Amino acid sequence: MVAAISAARRKATVILLEHTDRVGKKILSTGNGKCNYTNKEQGLRYYRGENPAFVLPVFEQFGFEETIAFFKELGIYPKERNGYFYPASEQAAAVLDVLRMELERLGVYIVTECQIKEVKTTKKGFKITTNQENYYADKCIFACGLKAFPKSGSDGSAFSHIKALGHTFADIVPALVQLKAKQTFFKAIAGIRSDISVELYVEGKMISKDRGEVQLTEYGISGIPTFQISRYAAKALKQKKTVKAVLDFVPYMSKEELCQELEKRFLQYGEGKTCEDALVGLFQKKLIPLFLKENQISLKDKAEQLSKKKLHSLAAYCKAFSIDIIDTKGFEQAQVCAGGVKTEELCSETLESQLVSGLYFAGEVIDIDGMCGGYNLQWAWSSGYVAGMHAAQD
Ligand SMILES: Cc1cc2nc3c(=O)[nH]c(=O)nc-3n(C[C@H](O)[C@H](O)[C@H](O)COP(=O)(O)OP(=O)(O)OC[C@H]3O[C@@H](n4cnc5c(N)ncnc54)[C@H](O)[C@@H]3O)c2cc1C
């Protein structure tokens, strides 16, 4: 939609072909229905892919400031929370509405329920054969997403057309997604949300880490820190590598501090208390039986009788709670995908294909994925605007 707006503002005649019954469905689900449409903190570190620096020339042309101004002009008054931007109305539908209004104002012709059968180059440009009409165009922009959240329309059905034009894809895997663990004890601790630091290890090497509110679920882990590390887990699992997540349930204390705290709780103030009682107020109640059991400590043992050695190994366990990651929750649950059309096949200034003249790409379909926090929509808006602009200008 932003690519169409950008091209139409430069007086191009634009036709938008959408295979579902309406455009922009995914926007409605973003930011828990509030649409976190960008973030004040920008920089290369928030973007991933084979070559994250690919985003730089795009953001130089249409970055954070331009995005805020673009949406403000359309009617979206920005509301900031810790650097995260939402529409003041806190309704994702507003973002979709203003985009649709602008498309209409510019006379962009939208064809919904349009099944694309073939995209072929012609002497003058492209012929797009569909279940409705055949369309002829000087330029063609693919902004079809990848395979995340396919019920919104991004189901990979355009990939065969992109491949037929000669392009290749970096491996597509779910990213910003929940992770499944092998351990069966998750059923007992499901529902817990806590400030936890998570480190991801692939073949024993730490690859990524994050801290924040992790959710323990019956299948494994969820929440923003999980999402942030998930693309690396998904890539490694696809390559059949061993993946572990190490959770620190007490990230606000060093191991030594935790040892001292446990010594106090058990040995100093533990008189008349069981081991279970001694941990109340430090860990969520559901976690206590698990932590004790995994350390071969009986819940009903007298707290003051526990050895220092046992307490230190309990501290070590809570600081490095290791779980085996065996899968992700898949494309259905993923907010975005990693992978996509290889950036080396595209011009980073214009987003035009280096293989087919007049062919452009925008958004998630390109091998760039952002961290959670407004970065994926920022990439979609920026790359859409730049692709539309160059397609119309050139
Ligand atoms: C639940 C959820 C919450 C999210 N929250 C946020 C957030 O708060 N902030 C953020 O930055 N990002 C968020 N994201 C990610 C963000 O929505 C995506 O990165 C972004 O929408 C990608 O835009 P896109 O235009 O490239 O692809 P998409 O939004 O996937 O759009 C692709 C379009 O192409 C159409 N299409 C696909 N194949 C064909 C075909 N063969 N023929 C015709 N049409 C086709 C699809 O139907 C769809 O309309 C969230 C995603 C999800 C799923």
The ligand as a Gaussian input file, in Angstrom:
#p B3LYP/6-31G(d) Opt

LIG

0 1
 C        0.277000     -10.694000      15.069000
 C        1.304000      -9.756000      14.468000
 C        1.653000      -8.610000      15.156000
 C        2.622000      -7.743000      14.620000
 N        2.902000      -6.586000      15.271000
 C        3.806000      -5.735000      14.747000
 C        4.041000      -4.464000      15.347000
 O        3.364000      -4.047000      16.304000
 N        5.028000      -3.679000      14.819000
 C        5.763000      -4.072000      13.724000
 O        6.642000      -3.326000      13.295000
 N        5.511000      -5.238000      13.096000
 C        4.543000      -6.058000      13.556000
 N        4.260000      -7.223000      12.905000
 C        4.996000      -7.534000      11.644000
 C        4.430000      -6.718000      10.461000
 O        3.031000      -6.797000      10.470000
 C        4.969000      -7.246000       9.124000
 O        6.371000      -7.251000       9.169000
 C        4.488000      -6.392000       7.956000
 O        3.083000      -6.429000       7.876000
 C        5.091000      -6.855000       6.639000
 O        4.517000      -6.080000       5.630000
 P        4.516000      -6.563000       4.109000
 O        3.689000      -5.572000       3.368000
 O        5.878000      -6.826000       3.650000
 O        3.778000      -7.974000       4.120000
 P        2.304000      -8.372000       4.607000
 O        1.809000      -7.425000       5.639000
 O        2.360000      -9.808000       4.922000
 O        1.411000      -8.119000       3.325000
 C        1.539000      -8.924000       2.164000
 C        0.292000      -8.755000       1.327000
 O        0.490000      -9.438000       0.090000
 C       -0.652000     -10.252000      -0.164000
 N       -0.235000     -11.412000      -0.980000
 C        0.589000     -12.419000      -0.604000
 N        0.719000     -13.295000      -1.628000
 C       -0.036000     -12.827000      -2.653000
 C       -0.312000     -13.309000      -3.962000
 N        0.212000     -14.450000      -4.429000
 N       -1.129000     -12.574000      -4.744000
 C       -1.679000     -11.415000      -4.293000
 N       -1.471000     -10.923000      -3.057000
 C       -0.650000     -11.630000      -2.245000
 C       -1.146000     -10.652000       1.212000
 O       -2.491000     -11.076000       1.180000
 C       -0.941000      -9.366000       1.991000
 O       -2.034000      -8.490000       1.845000
 C        3.274000      -8.078000      13.384000
 C        2.883000      -9.222000      12.694000
 C        1.906000     -10.059000      13.229000
 C        1.500000     -11.282000      12.460000

